Amino acid sequence: MCLVSGLPEDFNLLNPGLESYYALKHADTNKVAKFYGGHVFDPVTIESLRLQPDLYPHTLLYRGFTKTNQLTSSLTSQYDDFFNTLHVRGGEAFS
């Protein structure tokens, strides 16, 4: 079922990079010249971005939550401070 009539049947909202993919697909269909932004955005790179698993919503949320939890944890920050002091100044300064 397609909620918006302008989107094709094979559109999946949860795949990142699909807006670029479908824009290029539409340009091909209508025989419009495409501009990829130089050598950085060639067709191979655009297809690779569409298939990039690190950008899926569930992995982004998991990575964001774990990184935020690590950064805001007082135990983690204390551990990092003590460990950095030990490495930079040695055992005398740590004690």
Phi, psi and omega in degrees: 000127181258118184285327179248127187291340181281347182269145178289166183294329183271012179288133178233117185296334186275358176266121180286152178082003183288336179296321177289319180300313182287332174294318178291321178297319178294321178295321176296317181297320183265007178054049178259141179295138181253143175240118185266358181084033178089204184283347182287317184253077174267171182302327180293318179294320180295319177293324178294322177296324179294329184261008184290113183286339180290347182259006177295147184303319183291325177286325176297316179296318180297313180295321178295318180293315182292322179292319178295319179296320179293319183288328184264355181286127181291327179293320179294317181292323176295317179299315179297319179297313179296318181294320177294320177298318179298317182286322185279313188256347178093178185293330181294315179290328180292319182285000000 
